[in-house]
Amino acid sequence: MPAPAIAITDLTKRYGDSGPLAVDGVSLTVEPGSVIGFLGPNGAGKTTTIKILAGLLSATSGTASLGGFDVVRQRASAMAQFGAVLEGSRNVYWTLSSWQNLIYFGRLKGLRRSAAAARAERLLTDLGLWERRHEKVGGFSRGMQQKVAIAAALIADPAIILLDEPTLGLDVAATRTVKDLIRALARDEGKTILLTTHQLDVVEELCDRVAVIREGRFVTDLPTGTLLSQFRKHDHYEIRVEARTEPVVLPDGFTAARGDEDTVITGQVQDGDDLYALIESLRGQGLPLRSLAQIQPNLEAVFLSLVEEPARG
C-alpha cells in the first residue's frame, strides 16, 4: 500500500511555555489523489497546522509526514513532495516574467536548468500563457497571475499541493479555469490537493472530503456527501407568502425575509404535522401561500453550524 499523502498524528502546538494550545492533539490521514477541504474560522489552528506541514513551524509534540517522509527527520524529502499556491499569488515575483519565475523556482527546488525549462514550457502551454511568457507577471490579470502561481507550485512536479484561496477575486471565466485545473490535477495526474478557502461553494464542488478545525481540534473529517447528509436529519423548507410590512409570527428556527413581492420564510420542521401547523398559522395571519419547496442545507450552513456551537467546557 502506498504511504498516505498527508499523515498527522497527535499533533500539538503551543506558543510559549504557558501559552494556549493553537493545535490540540489533531490527527488526519489523506490518501493520494484526493481533494480535501481544510476549513476553520480565524484562530482555529488551520494556519498553524499548515505551517507545520510546510516546515515553517515546529510542532510541540506529535508527528507530520508528507508522502511518507517525516517533515522534521526527513525534511528535504518531505518538502520535495509539497508545492503551495498562497492567497493573492504571493508565491511568485510580480517584477519577473512568468518564464523567469518558473526557471527561478525550478532551480531553487533542485531542477537542472534544462529540466526546469522543459517543465516550464509544458506548464505555460497547458495554462495558455506561452505566448506571453516574457511579460512581467505584475501586468497580468488576476486570473493569469493565479495561473502563474499554480505553475510555480507545480514546477518540480510535487505530489501534494496546498491551494490557499485559489479562486478569491477571480472572474467567472478564470474561476472555472482554476476549478477545471484542480480537477485535472487530482483525476489525471493523481495529485493530492489540500484546499483552504472561505468560498464554501468551491469546496462543495471540488472536494472529496472536508475537515473542519475549531479551537485547535477537528470537529469533523468526513466525505463531503456524508457530511451534508448528516445535516439532513430534518426537512428544510422555503415558503413564499404574500409580502407585507407587519411582522410574521413564526416558530423557533424559522426566519422571514421580505422582498418586493414575496416574504420568504426558511427553516426546518421535525415532521409533516409541524409543516401543516405552520401553513395553517400563516393562513391565520392572512398570508396566502404562494409556493412551498424543500431545500437542502449547503456546506456553508453546515460549516456555520459546526463552528458556532457553544464552546467546550
C-alpha positions in Angstrom: 0.0 0.0 0.0 1.3 3.5 -0.8 2.1 5.8 2.1 -0.6 8.4 2.9 -0.1 11.7 1.1 -0.5 13.5 4.3 -0.4 12.0 7.8 -0.7 13.9 11.0 -0.7 12.1 14.4 -1.4 13.7 17.8 -0.1 17.0 16.5 0.2 19.7 19.2 1.5 23.2 19.0 1.8 25.6 22.0 3.2 29.1 21.6 5.4 29.8 24.5 5.9 27.8 27.7 2.5 28.5 29.1 0.6 29.9 26.2 -2.7 28.4 24.8 -2.7 25.4 22.5 -3.0 26.5 18.9 -3.3 22.9 17.8 -4.5 20.4 20.3 -3.6 16.8 19.5 -5.1 16.5 16.0 -4.7 13.5 13.7 -5.5 13.4 10.0 -4.7 11.0 7.1 -5.2 12.0 3.5 -4.9 9.4 0.7 -3.0 10.1 -2.5 -5.1 11.6 -5.3 -7.8 13.1 -3.1 -9.0 16.7 -2.8 -9.6 17.7 0.8 -11.1 20.9 2.0 -9.4 22.1 5.2 -11.6 24.6 6.8 -11.8 26.6 10.0 -12.6 30.1 11.4 -9.9 32.6 12.1 -7.7 31.5 15.0 -8.9 27.8 14.8 -5.4 26.4 14.2 -5.7 25.9 10.5 -2.7 28.2 9.5 -0.6 26.7 12.3 -1.2 23.2 11.1 -0.4 24.1 7.5 2.8 25.9 8.6 3.9 22.7 10.4 3.2 20.7 7.3 5.2 23.2 5.2 8.2 23.0 7.6 7.8 26.6 8.6 6.9 25.8 12.3 8.0 23.1 14.7 5.3 21.1 16.5 5.4 20.9 20.3 4.6 17.2 20.0 3.2 14.7 17.6 4.3 13.9 14.0 3.5 15.1 10.5 4.6 13.5 7.2 4.2 14.2 3.5 4.3 11.2 1.1 5.7 9.0 3.9 8.5 11.4 4.8 8.6 13.0 8.3 8.7 16.8 8.0 11.3 17.0 10.8 13.6 13.9 10.4 13.3 13.8 6.6 12.8 17.4 5.9 14.3 17.6 2.4 12.4 14.6 1.1 9.2 15.8 2.7 9.4 19.3 1.2 10.1 17.8 -2.2 6.6 16.3 -2.0 4.9 19.7 -1.5 4.0 22.8 -3.5 2.0 25.8 -2.4 -0.2 28.4 -4.0 -0.7 31.2 -1.5 -3.6 33.7 -1.4 -3.0 36.6 -3.7 -0.4 34.8 -5.8 2.2 35.6 -3.1 4.4 32.7 -4.2 5.6 34.5 -7.4 7.5 37.7 -8.1 5.5 40.2 -10.0 8.5 42.1 -11.3 9.7 39.0 -13.2 8.1 37.3 -16.2 6.2 34.0 -15.9 9.2 32.3 -17.6 11.7 33.9 -15.2 9.5 32.9 -12.2 9.3 29.3 -13.3 13.0 28.9 -14.1 13.9 30.5 -10.8 11.6 28.3 -8.7 12.6 25.2 -10.7 16.3 25.9 -10.0 15.5 26.7 -6.3 13.9 23.3 -6.0 16.9 21.5 -7.4 16.0 21.1 -11.1 18.7 21.4 -13.8 18.0 24.4 -16.0 17.2 22.2 -19.0 14.6 20.2 -16.9 13.2 23.4 -15.5 12.9 24.9 -19.0 11.1 21.8 -20.3 8.7 21.7 -17.4 8.1 25.5 -17.6 7.3 25.2 -21.4 4.8 22.5 -20.8 3.1 24.2 -17.9 2.8 27.6 -19.6 1.5 26.0 -22.7 -1.1 24.0 -20.8 -2.2 27.1 -19.0 -2.4 29.2 -22.1 0.4 31.5 -21.1 3.2 30.5 -23.5 2.7 33.4 -25.9 3.1 35.9 -23.0 5.8 34.1 -21.2 8.2 37.1 -21.3 5.8 39.7 -20.0 6.0 40.8 -16.3 3.5 39.0 -14.1 2.6 42.3 -12.5 0.9 43.3 -15.7 -1.3 40.2 -15.9 -4.9 39.9 -14.9 -5.7 38.4 -11.6 -6.7 35.1 -13.3 -3.4 35.0 -15.2 -1.4 35.7 -12.1 -3.1 32.8 -10.4 -2.2 30.5 -13.3 1.5 31.6 -12.9 1.3 30.9 -9.2 -0.1 27.4 -9.8 2.6 26.8 -12.4 5.3 27.8 -9.9 3.9 25.4 -7.4 3.9 22.6 -10.0 7.3 23.3 -11.5 9.1 20.5 -9.5 6.1 18.1 -10.1 5.2 17.7 -6.4 2.7 15.0 -5.3 0.9 17.3 -2.8 -0.4 20.8 -3.5 -1.7 23.4 -1.0 -4.1 25.8 -2.6 -4.9 28.8 -0.4 -8.0 30.7 -1.6 -7.2 29.7 -5.3 -10.4 31.4 -6.7 -10.6 34.5 -4.5 -11.1 37.7 -6.6 -11.3 35.8 -9.9 -14.0 36.5 -12.5 -16.3 33.7 -13.6 -14.2 32.5 -16.5 -10.9 32.5 -14.5 -12.7 30.7 -11.6 -13.9 28.0 -14.0 -10.4 27.6 -15.5 -8.8 27.1 -12.0 -11.6 24.7 -10.9 -11.0 22.6 -14.1 -7.3 22.6 -13.4 -7.8 21.4 -9.8 -10.0 18.5 -11.1 -7.4 17.6 -13.7 -4.5 17.6 -11.3 -6.3 15.1 -9.0 -8.0 13.0 -11.6 -5.4 12.8 -14.4 -2.1 13.3 -12.5 -3.0 11.8 -9.1 -2.1 14.9 -7.2 -3.3 15.3 -3.7 -4.9 18.8 -3.2 -5.2 20.4 0.2 -7.7 23.3 -0.4 -8.3 26.1 2.1 -10.9 28.8 1.3 -13.8 30.7 2.7 -15.7 30.2 -0.6 -17.5 27.1 0.6 -19.4 26.6 -2.7 -15.9 25.9 -4.2 -15.2 23.3 -1.5 -18.6 21.6 -2.0 -18.0 21.4 -5.8 -14.4 20.2 -5.7 -13.6 18.3 -2.5 -13.9 14.6 -1.8 -13.6 15.2 1.9 -14.0 18.1 4.4 -12.0 18.5 7.6 -13.1 21.4 9.9 -10.9 22.5 12.7 -12.2 24.6 15.7 -10.3 25.7 18.8 -7.3 23.6 17.8 -9.3 20.3 17.3 -11.1 18.7 14.4 -14.8 18.8 14.8 -15.4 16.8 11.6 -13.4 14.9 9.0 -15.8 13.2 6.6 -16.5 12.7 2.9 -18.4 15.7 1.6 -21.6 13.8 0.8 -21.6 12.1 4.1 -21.1 15.4 6.0 -24.0 17.0 4.1 -26.3 14.0 4.7 -25.8 14.2 8.4 -27.4 17.6 8.4 -30.5 16.4 6.6 -32.0 14.7 9.6 -34.8 17.3 9.5 -36.6 18.7 6.4 -35.7 22.2 5.5 -38.3 24.3 3.6 -38.6 27.6 1.8 -42.1 29.0 2.0 -43.1 32.1 0.0 -46.1 34.1 1.0 -47.5 37.5 0.1 -45.2 40.3 1.1 -46.4 42.7 3.9 -44.8 45.2 6.3 -46.2 43.7 9.5 -44.0 41.1 11.3 -44.7 37.4 10.7 -45.2 35.2 13.7 -43.0 32.1 13.2 -42.0 29.1 15.3 -38.4 28.9 16.6 -35.8 28.1 14.0 -37.6 29.9 11.2 -36.7 33.3 9.7 -38.5 35.6 7.3 -37.1 38.0 4.7 -39.4 40.4 3.0 -38.9 41.2 -0.7 -40.7 43.4 -3.1 -43.4 40.8 -3.9 -42.9 37.9 -1.5 -41.9 37.2 2.1 -39.6 34.3 2.0 -39.7 32.0 5.1 -37.0 29.4 5.7 -36.4 26.8 8.4 -36.7 23.2 9.4 -39.5 21.0 10.7 -39.5 17.8 12.6 -42.3 16.1 10.6 -45.3 16.7 8.4 -47.6 17.8 11.2 -45.3 20.7 12.1 -45.3 21.8 8.5 -49.1 21.7 8.2 -49.3 23.6 11.5 -47.0 26.3 10.2 -49.0 26.7 7.0 -52.3 27.0 8.9 -50.6 29.6 11.2 -49.6 31.7 8.1 -53.1 31.5 6.7 -54.5 32.6 10.1 -52.2 35.6 9.8 -53.8 36.5 6.4 -50.7 35.3 4.5 -51.8 33.2 1.4 -49.3 30.6 0.4 -47.6 31.3 -2.9 -45.0 28.4 -3.0 -43.5 25.7 -0.9 -40.2 23.9 -1.7 -38.0 21.6 0.2 -34.4 22.7 0.3 -31.1 21.0 1.3 -28.5 22.6 3.6 -25.4 23.5 1.7 -21.8 23.4 3.1 -22.0 27.0 4.3 -24.9 26.1 6.6 -23.1 23.0 7.8 -19.9 24.9 8.4 -21.6 27.6 10.4 -23.4 25.0 12.5 -20.1 23.3 13.3 -18.1 26.4 14.2 -20.9 28.3 16.0 -21.8 25.5 18.5 -21.3 26.5 22.2 -17.6 26.4 23.2 -16.3 23.3 25.0 -16.3 23.5 28.8 
